Amino acid sequence: MPSLISEQTHEVLRKLEERIAQQPPGRWLVLTHDNPDPDSLASATLLAKVLRRRFKQRVTAAYGGIVGRAENQAMMRHLNLKLSRVRHIRFENYRHFALVDCQAQTGNNRLPPEIVPDLVLDHHPKRKQTSDVPLADIRTEYGATASIAAEYLLASELQVSRRNATAVVYAIRSETLDFSRESPGPDRQIYEYFLSRADKRALGKIRNPRLPQHYFASLATALGSLSTVDSLILSHLGPVQQPDIVPELADLMLRLEGKTWSLCTGVHEERIYLSIRTTNPRADASKHMRRLVGRKGKGGGHNMLAGGWTPLNEAQKTDAQKSAKAEREIGRRLAKLLRKNPDRIAPISLTTLVPASPETSPTPQQPAAASK
C-alpha cells in the first residue's frame, strides 16, 4: 500500500493538519462542480470522510445543479452517497471550504466569488485564481480527482468500505473511459487496489441503469441532427431536460468511424452547454473550449475533452430559431479553430448508410458474436 501514496499526499495532509490547528474551529463545506459526475461525487465523499474521521471536523458535502445522468443517479442510490443540494446550504454557516474536481471562480461551481477556499483538490490545469488558495493540490498527471482523494483515504489509515471502493472504481473508469482517454498516470494502481474491495454487483447496476424516456428523445435528436466536415462531427440538440446529456452524446459521437473530433451542444436554463471530445492525446480541447465560450461563458477541461457553457442573449432566450442558430455558429467556429472549412459542414443522413452485405450478415447456422 505505501507505494500507492505519493509524497505529495503526505505533504498536503500535513499542511492541512497544521491549518486546522491554527484556524478557528468551524464547519467545513466540500463542494463539487455543478451537475456532478462520478469523479466529483466520489472525490467529495472521500474528502469528507477524511475530514471527519482523521481531522474530527464537522463536514457537509454538497453540489450545485442536478445529478441528471442515469448512471450518476444510480451511483448515488446504490452507494448511498450523502451529498446535499447547495440550494439548501447557507454559506454563512460554514467557516472552511474545499472544492473537489473544480476550482474557484471558474463558473462551474456555486462557491461565492468572495470566498477563497481553504483547499482545492483537482486534476484539471491550475487556474490563475487558484494561486490564492492556501492548499491547492492540483495534479494534472492524474486521470481522475478520485485517485487523489483515494490516496488521502489510504494515507489517513482509514477503513476502505465497499461503498468507498466502488465509488473510486466507477469514478476512475468513467473519467478515463476505461483508461482509453489520455494517460492514466498513477490511477491504474489505485484502481486495481480498490477494485478488489469493490461491490461488483453494485458496479453492474450503476453501469446499466434504467433510462428515462427523455434520454431516448435527446438521442433521437442527436442522431437526427448530425453534421460533419472532414474529421469533425457535430450535433446540436436544442432544448434539453438536463445538461448531462450533452457530454454523454459527445462521447458517443466520437465513436463514429473516421471521426477524431466531436462537438455536442444543448440549451438548458438560458445557457448553451458545450462538450468537445477528441481522440488526439496531443490536442488541446480545453483551449478550444475557452475560445468558444469567450469572456461571457465559462469552460475548461483537458487535452482530449472539455466542457463549458455560454449564456443566451435576450433575443435567443425567447426565439428558438435564434438559439438554434447560435448553436450552429459555435460549430462553425470550432471548425475554423480546427482549420476546417465551416462552409463545407454538411448533414449526415444515417438512412443512406450502406447496409451490411449478405455475406457478412449473421445466419441462423452461424450466430453473431454479440448474441453470445
Kinemage of the C-alpha trace (Angstrom):
@kinemage 1
@onewidth
@group {chain A} dominant
@subgroup {mainchain}
@vectorlist {calphas} color= white
{ca met a 1} P 0.000 0.000 0.000
{ca pro a 2} L 2.756 2.602 0.745
{ca ser a 3} L 3.669 2.684 -2.972
{ca leu a 4} L 0.131 3.868 -3.738
{ca ile a 5} L 0.544 7.013 -1.646
{ca ser a 6} L 2.609 9.825 -3.126
{ca glu a 7} L 4.839 12.093 -1.092
{ca gln a 8} L 2.668 14.993 -2.221
{ca thr a 9} L -0.318 13.417 -0.482
{ca his a 10} L 1.562 13.163 2.811
{ca glu a 11} L 2.732 16.766 2.456
{ca val a 12} L -0.754 18.138 1.730
{ca leu a 13} L -2.288 16.260 4.655
{ca arg a 14} L 0.460 17.519 6.965
{ca lys a 15} L -0.223 21.108 5.894
{ca leu a 16} L -3.963 20.555 6.244
{ca glu a 17} L -3.462 19.325 9.796
{ca glu a 18} L -1.411 22.434 10.590
{ca arg a 19} L -4.026 24.724 9.068
{ca ile a 20} L -6.861 23.132 11.014
{ca ala a 21} L -4.866 23.528 14.232
{ca gln a 22} L -4.116 27.193 13.517
{ca gln a 23} L -7.526 28.315 12.223
{ca pro a 24} L -10.648 28.987 14.323
{ca pro a 25} L -12.878 25.908 14.528
{ca gly a 26} L -15.943 25.689 12.350
{ca arg a 27} L -17.884 23.579 9.889
{ca trp a 28} L -16.445 22.529 6.525
{ca leu a 29} L -18.319 22.643 3.232
{ca val a 30} L -16.972 20.368 0.489
{ca leu a 31} L -18.313 21.422 -2.915
{ca thr a 32} L -18.282 19.590 -6.245
{ca his a 33} L -18.707 21.239 -9.622
{ca asp a 34} L -22.259 21.785 -10.838
{ca asn a 35} L -24.104 18.795 -12.304
{ca pro a 36} L -21.529 16.475 -10.700
{ca asp a 37} L -20.088 13.451 -12.457
{ca pro a 38} L -18.847 10.240 -10.785
{ca asp a 39} L -15.359 11.655 -10.281
{ca ser a 40} L -16.580 14.663 -8.323
{ca leu a 41} L -19.145 12.628 -6.359
{ca ala a 42} L -16.533 10.086 -5.271
{ca ser a 43} L -13.921 12.754 -4.506
{ca ala a 44} L -16.297 14.760 -2.312
{ca thr a 45} L -17.373 11.622 -0.447
{ca leu a 46} L -13.807 10.553 0.317
{ca leu a 47} L -12.539 14.010 1.262
{ca ala a 48} L -15.500 14.496 3.606
{ca lys a 49} L -14.699 11.159 5.259
{ca val a 50} L -11.048 12.129 5.756
{ca leu a 51} L -12.022 15.474 7.284
{ca arg a 52} L -14.500 13.785 9.635
{ca arg a 53} L -12.550 10.707 10.669
{ca arg a 54} L -8.933 11.837 10.642
{ca phe a 55} L -9.300 15.520 11.492
{ca lys a 56} L -12.505 15.283 13.581
{ca gln a 57} L -14.230 18.062 11.643
{ca arg a 58} L -17.923 18.667 11.046
{ca val a 59} L -18.461 18.387 7.298
{ca thr a 60} L -21.180 18.775 4.695
{ca ala a 61} L -20.607 17.660 1.105
{ca ala a 62} L -22.789 19.414 -1.465
{ca tyr a 63} L -23.321 20.015 -5.179
{ca gly a 64} L -24.972 22.590 -7.403
{ca gly a 65} L -27.203 21.925 -10.378
{ca ile a 66} L -28.617 18.433 -10.742
{ca val a 67} L -27.458 14.839 -10.768
{ca gly a 68} L -29.103 14.123 -14.080
{ca arg a 69} L -27.383 11.242 -15.816
{ca ala a 70} L -28.999 7.894 -15.013
{ca glu a 71} L -25.661 6.270 -14.131
{ca asn a 72} L -24.857 9.071 -11.689
{ca gln a 73} L -28.259 8.796 -10.038
{ca ala a 74} L -27.722 5.046 -9.732
{ca met a 75} L -24.298 5.651 -8.193
{ca met a 76} L -25.768 7.887 -5.504
{ca arg a 77} L -28.617 5.476 -4.854
{ca his a 78} L -26.735 2.166 -4.742
{ca leu a 79} L -23.755 3.562 -2.808
{ca asn a 80} L -25.910 5.719 -0.531
{ca leu a 81} L -23.785 8.807 -1.142
{ca lys a 82} L -24.689 11.607 1.259
{ca leu a 83} L -24.448 14.893 -0.614
{ca ser a 84} L -26.739 17.872 -0.105
{ca arg a 85} L -28.034 20.224 -2.774
{ca val a 86} L -26.338 23.589 -2.474
{ca arg a 87} L -29.644 25.429 -2.687
{ca his a 88} L -30.310 24.152 0.837
{ca ile a 89} L -26.946 25.462 2.083
{ca arg a 90} L -26.396 28.734 3.952
{ca phe a 91} L -22.769 29.639 3.298
{ca glu a 92} L -22.601 31.838 6.384
{ca asn a 93} L -22.975 28.694 8.497
{ca tyr a 94} L -19.564 27.437 7.328
{ca arg a 95} L -16.088 28.673 8.154
{ca his a 96} L -13.979 26.386 5.947
{ca phe a 97} L -14.426 25.415 2.298
{ca ala a 98} L -12.995 22.823 -0.078
{ca leu a 99} L -13.524 22.376 -3.813
{ca val a 100} L -13.123 18.999 -5.499
{ca asp a 101} L -12.727 18.370 -9.230
{ca cys a 102} L -13.077 22.106 -9.883
{ca gln a 103} L -11.525 25.438 -8.961
{ca ala a 104} L -12.739 28.798 -7.698
{ca gln a 105} L -14.267 31.435 -9.980
{ca thr a 106} L -14.457 29.137 -12.992
{ca gly a 107} L -18.225 29.380 -13.327
{ca asn a 108} L -18.849 25.666 -12.831
{ca asn a 109} L -19.480 25.635 -9.081
{ca arg a 110} L -21.574 27.582 -6.565
{ca leu a 111} L -18.825 28.871 -4.289
{ca pro a 112} L -19.392 32.648 -3.974
{ca pro a 113} L -16.552 34.600 -5.639
{ca glu a 114} L -15.720 36.458 -2.423
{ca ile a 115} L -14.861 33.177 -0.645
{ca val a 116} L -11.331 31.807 -1.020
{ca pro a 117} L -11.434 28.053 -0.328
{ca asp a 118} L -9.064 26.527 2.204
{ca leu a 119} L -8.417 23.529 -0.048
{ca val a 120} L -8.736 22.732 -3.752
{ca leu a 121} L -8.375 19.156 -4.952
{ca asp a 122} L -8.350 18.782 -8.737
{ca his a 123} L -6.719 17.160 -11.754
{ca his a 124} L -7.558 19.935 -14.223
{ca pro a 125} L -4.925 22.545 -15.169
{ca lys a 126} L -4.345 25.152 -12.492
{ca arg a 127} L -6.309 28.383 -12.898
{ca lys a 128} L -4.984 31.837 -12.064
{ca gln a 129} L -7.348 32.320 -9.115
{ca thr a 130} L -6.113 29.109 -7.500
{ca ser a 131} L -2.802 30.810 -6.691
{ca asp a 132} L -4.589 32.495 -3.767
{ca val a 133} L -5.730 29.182 -2.255
{ca pro a 134} L -3.747 28.160 0.868
{ca leu a 135} L -3.806 24.458 -0.062
{ca ala a 136} L -4.085 23.759 -3.780
{ca asp a 137} L -3.484 20.111 -4.643
{ca ile a 138} L -3.547 20.185 -8.450
{ca arg a 139} L -2.234 17.074 -10.217
{ca thr a 140} L -2.758 17.142 -13.968
{ca glu a 141} L -0.847 13.880 -14.358
{ca tyr a 142} L -3.761 12.057 -12.705
{ca gly a 143} L -6.648 10.815 -14.808
{ca ala a 144} L -9.217 11.338 -12.034
{ca thr a 145} L -9.504 13.508 -8.946
{ca ala a 146} L -10.920 10.483 -7.120
{ca ser a 147} L -7.493 8.837 -7.347
{ca ile a 148} L -6.012 11.716 -5.344
{ca ala a 149} L -8.827 11.565 -2.792
{ca ala a 150} L -8.271 7.809 -2.547
{ca glu a 151} L -4.643 8.462 -1.600
{ca tyr a 152} L -5.877 10.793 1.149
{ca leu a 153} L -8.031 7.969 2.488
{ca leu a 154} L -5.200 5.440 2.433
{ca ala a 155} L -2.655 7.847 3.926
{ca ser a 156} L -5.084 8.546 6.772
{ca glu a 157} L -5.203 4.792 7.502
{ca leu a 158} L -8.989 4.802 7.389
{ca gln a 159} L -11.067 1.759 6.543
{ca val a 160} L -11.872 1.410 2.852
{ca ser a 161} L -15.528 0.425 2.850
{ca arg a 162} L -17.067 -1.441 -0.083
{ca arg a 163} L -19.026 1.687 -0.945
{ca asn a 164} L -15.870 3.816 -0.925
{ca ala a 165} L -14.046 1.306 -3.103
{ca thr a 166} L -16.934 1.021 -5.549
{ca ala a 167} L -17.211 4.804 -5.838
{ca val a 168} L -13.495 5.152 -6.621
{ca val a 169} L -13.521 2.327 -9.168
{ca tyr a 170} L -16.523 3.685 -11.019
{ca ala a 171} L -15.162 7.241 -10.912
{ca ile a 172} L -11.838 6.215 -12.453
{ca arg a 173} L -13.474 4.030 -15.112
{ca ser a 174} L -15.886 6.795 -16.016
{ca glu a 175} L -13.358 9.635 -16.043
{ca thr a 176} L -10.748 7.755 -18.086
{ca leu a 177} L -13.235 5.852 -20.286
{ca asp a 178} L -11.770 2.581 -19.029
{ca phe a 179} L -8.241 4.001 -19.423
{ca ser a 180} L -8.724 4.813 -23.111
{ca arg a 181} L -8.609 8.573 -22.514
{ca glu a 182} L -5.171 10.187 -22.107
{ca ser a 183} L -2.514 8.762 -19.797
{ca pro a 184} L -3.948 7.250 -16.621
{ca gly a 185} L -0.885 8.292 -14.586
{ca pro a 186} L -0.966 6.689 -11.115
{ca asp a 187} L -4.676 5.901 -11.460
{ca arg a 188} L -4.294 2.293 -12.572
{ca gln a 189} L -2.604 1.189 -9.358
{ca ile a 190} L -5.281 2.913 -7.291
{ca tyr a 191} L -7.963 1.350 -9.471
{ca glu a 192} L -6.611 -2.188 -9.090
{ca tyr a 193} L -6.241 -1.837 -5.317
{ca phe a 194} L -9.803 -0.586 -4.870
{ca leu a 195} L -11.291 -2.987 -7.428
{ca ser a 196} L -10.510 -5.963 -5.188
{ca arg a 197} L -12.580 -4.284 -2.461
{ca ala a 198} L -15.458 -3.044 -4.609
{ca asp a 199} L -19.016 -4.337 -4.825
{ca lys a 200} L -19.102 -5.868 -8.318
{ca arg a 201} L -22.865 -6.290 -8.280
{ca ala a 202} L -23.381 -2.622 -7.433
{ca leu a 203} L -20.953 -1.674 -10.208
{ca gly a 204} L -23.049 -3.603 -12.687
{ca lys a 205} L -26.231 -1.874 -11.551
{ca ile a 206} L -24.588 1.548 -11.787
{ca arg a 207} L -23.250 0.960 -15.286
{ca asn a 208} L -26.542 -0.399 -16.605
{ca pro a 209} L -29.364 1.682 -15.116
{ca arg a 210} L -32.889 2.034 -16.420
{ca leu a 211} L -33.046 5.058 -18.719
{ca pro a 212} L -35.768 7.734 -18.763
{ca gln a 213} L -37.763 8.463 -21.901
{ca his a 214} L -36.194 11.913 -22.349
{ca tyr a 215} L -32.793 10.226 -22.773
{ca phe a 216} L -34.023 8.497 -25.911
{ca ala a 217} L -35.681 11.712 -27.076
{ca ser a 218} L -32.320 13.517 -26.838
{ca leu a 219} L -30.582 10.593 -28.524
{ca ala a 220} L -33.064 10.725 -31.409
{ca thr a 221} L -32.494 14.471 -31.751
{ca ala a 222} L -28.723 13.997 -31.726
{ca leu a 223} L -28.794 11.318 -34.405
{ca gly a 224} L -31.190 13.366 -36.498
{ca ser a 225} L -29.046 16.494 -36.375
{ca leu a 226} L -25.610 15.036 -37.069
{ca ser a 227} L -23.383 17.053 -39.383
{ca thr a 228} L -19.734 16.806 -40.311
{ca val a 229} L -16.764 18.376 -42.018
{ca asp a 230} L -13.682 16.231 -42.515
{ca ser a 231} L -12.877 14.512 -39.179
{ca leu a 232} L -15.187 16.741 -37.095
{ca ile a 233} L -18.693 15.567 -36.183
{ca leu a 234} L -21.320 17.919 -34.751
{ca ser a 235} L -24.734 17.658 -33.147
{ca his a 236} L -26.931 20.465 -31.817
{ca leu a 237} L -29.693 19.266 -29.511
{ca gly a 238} L -31.598 22.463 -28.833
{ca pro a 239} L -33.502 22.406 -25.508
{ca val a 240} L -32.543 19.511 -23.212
{ca gln a 241} L -34.083 18.422 -19.934
{ca gln a 242} L -30.686 18.000 -18.279
{ca pro a 243} L -27.237 19.276 -19.345
{ca asp a 244} L -25.565 15.933 -18.517
{ca ile a 245} L -26.820 14.540 -21.823
{ca val a 246} L -24.517 16.871 -23.792
{ca pro a 247} L -21.157 15.311 -22.751
{ca glu a 248} L -22.672 11.832 -22.863
{ca leu a 249} L -23.630 12.230 -26.516
{ca ala a 250} L -20.308 13.903 -27.356
{ca asp a 251} L -18.623 10.704 -26.149
{ca leu a 252} L -20.960 8.578 -28.250
{ca met a 253} L -20.489 10.657 -31.413
{ca leu a 254} L -16.710 10.319 -31.260
{ca arg a 255} L -17.089 6.572 -31.741
{ca leu a 256} L -18.182 7.083 -35.355
{ca glu a 257} L -15.571 5.657 -37.714
{ca gly a 258} L -13.301 8.235 -39.310
{ca lys a 259} L -14.031 10.998 -36.793
{ca thr a 260} L -11.395 12.395 -34.437
{ca trp a 261} L -13.273 15.415 -33.040
{ca ser a 262} L -16.823 15.770 -31.749
{ca leu a 263} L -18.872 18.711 -30.522
{ca cys a 264} L -22.297 18.452 -28.928
{ca thr a 265} L -24.360 21.424 -27.767
{ca gly a 266} L -27.657 21.774 -25.930
{ca val a 267} L -29.748 24.523 -24.371
{ca his a 268} L -30.734 24.392 -20.700
{ca glu a 269} L -31.947 27.216 -18.453
{ca glu a 270} L -30.803 30.127 -20.651
{ca arg a 271} L -27.378 28.641 -21.371
{ca ile a 272} L -25.853 26.771 -24.277
{ca tyr a 273} L -23.869 23.840 -22.898
{ca leu a 274} L -20.938 22.541 -24.964
{ca ser a 275} L -18.829 19.391 -24.885
{ca ile a 276} L -15.768 18.719 -27.026
{ca arg a 277} L -14.078 15.343 -27.426
{ca thr a 278} L -11.055 14.238 -29.455
{ca thr a 279} L -9.046 11.074 -29.974
{ca asn a 280} L -5.783 13.044 -30.203
{ca pro a 281} L -3.891 12.980 -26.867
{ca arg a 282} L -1.667 15.855 -28.040
{ca ala a 283} L -4.585 18.176 -28.786
{ca asp a 284} L -5.853 20.939 -26.500
{ca ala a 285} L -9.624 20.673 -26.266
{ca ser a 286} L -9.599 22.915 -23.199
{ca lys a 287} L -8.052 25.803 -25.150
{ca his a 288} L -10.645 25.495 -27.901
{ca met a 289} L -13.443 25.411 -25.333
{ca arg a 290} L -12.290 28.617 -23.672
{ca arg a 291} L -12.196 30.346 -27.049
{ca leu a 292} L -15.690 29.147 -27.912
{ca val a 293} L -17.328 30.331 -24.682
{ca gly a 294} L -15.404 33.612 -24.566
{ca arg a 295} L -15.500 36.047 -21.674
{ca lys a 296} L -19.236 35.766 -21.109
{ca gly a 297} L -19.162 31.998 -20.588
{ca lys a 298} L -17.093 29.506 -18.645
{ca gly a 299} L -15.228 26.427 -19.795
{ca gly a 300} L -12.229 24.181 -19.363
{ca gly a 301} L -11.038 20.608 -19.429
{ca his a 302} L -8.092 18.538 -20.609
{ca asn a 303} L -6.260 17.684 -23.813
{ca met a 304} L -8.894 15.236 -25.048
{ca leu a 305} L -12.117 16.545 -23.520
{ca ala a 306} L -13.598 19.847 -22.459
{ca gly a 307} L -16.900 21.294 -21.349
{ca gly a 308} L -18.424 24.688 -20.795
{ca trp a 309} L -21.366 26.994 -21.297
{ca thr a 310} L -22.193 30.366 -22.755
{ca pro a 311} L -25.280 32.434 -21.911
{ca leu a 312} L -28.088 33.058 -24.365
{ca asn a 313} L -28.723 36.705 -25.159
{ca glu a 314} L -32.146 38.236 -24.599
{ca ala a 315} L -33.339 37.570 -28.152
{ca gln a 316} L -32.151 33.943 -28.079
{ca lys a 317} L -33.977 33.283 -24.794
{ca thr a 318} L -37.364 33.825 -26.441
{ca asp a 319} L -36.658 32.755 -30.025
{ca ala a 320} L -35.902 29.062 -30.617
{ca gln a 321} L -34.642 29.732 -34.146
{ca lys a 322} L -32.114 32.261 -32.898
{ca ser a 323} L -30.856 29.951 -30.146
{ca ala a 324} L -30.544 27.131 -32.703
{ca lys a 325} L -28.556 29.462 -34.954
{ca ala a 326} L -26.276 30.276 -32.007
{ca glu a 327} L -25.601 26.553 -31.517
{ca arg a 328} L -24.742 26.125 -35.190
{ca glu a 329} L -22.449 29.143 -35.080
{ca ile a 330} L -20.484 27.522 -32.253
{ca gly a 331} L -19.969 24.507 -34.514
{ca arg a 332} L -18.737 26.727 -37.335
{ca arg a 333} L -16.307 28.467 -35.008
{ca leu a 334} L -14.865 25.160 -33.805
{ca ala a 335} L -14.415 24.084 -37.427
{ca lys a 336} L -12.394 27.258 -38.029
{ca leu a 337} L -10.281 26.644 -34.918
{ca leu a 338} L -9.518 23.164 -36.254
{ca arg a 339} L -8.619 24.679 -39.648
{ca lys a 340} L -11.580 23.156 -41.412
{ca asn a 341} L -13.864 24.995 -43.824
{ca pro a 342} L -17.158 25.712 -41.991
{ca asp a 343} L -18.916 26.220 -45.328
{ca arg a 344} L -18.348 22.520 -46.011
{ca ile a 345} L -20.269 21.378 -42.929
{ca ala a 346} L -22.934 19.011 -44.224
{ca pro a 347} L -25.611 16.852 -42.592
{ca ile a 348} L -25.092 13.133 -42.101
{ca ser a 349} L -28.026 11.018 -43.232
{ca leu a 350} L -27.994 7.760 -41.330
{ca thr a 351} L -30.696 6.325 -43.608
{ca thr a 352} L -28.351 6.427 -46.601
{ca leu a 353} L -25.619 4.361 -44.991
{ca val a 354} L -24.787 1.209 -46.927
{ca pro a 355} L -26.164 -1.876 -45.113
{ca ala a 356} L -24.010 -4.929 -44.485
{ca ser a 357} L -23.781 -7.353 -47.374
{ca pro a 358} L -25.474 -10.770 -47.025
{ca glu a 359} L -22.055 -12.418 -46.923
{ca thr a 360} L -21.119 -10.547 -43.728
{ca ser a 361} L -24.505 -10.789 -42.026
{ca pro a 362} L -25.022 -13.497 -39.373
{ca thr a 363} L -27.067 -16.530 -40.329
{ca pro a 364} L -29.034 -18.907 -38.103
{ca gln a 365} L -26.306 -21.506 -38.589
{ca gln a 366} L -23.557 -19.000 -37.702
{ca pro a 367} L -24.764 -16.640 -34.940
{ca ala a 368} L -23.185 -13.234 -34.402
{ca ala a 369} L -20.638 -12.930 -31.607
{ca ala a 370} L -22.769 -10.272 -29.928
{ca ser a 371} L -25.524 -12.809 -29.343
{ca lys a 372} L -23.372 -14.973 -27.133
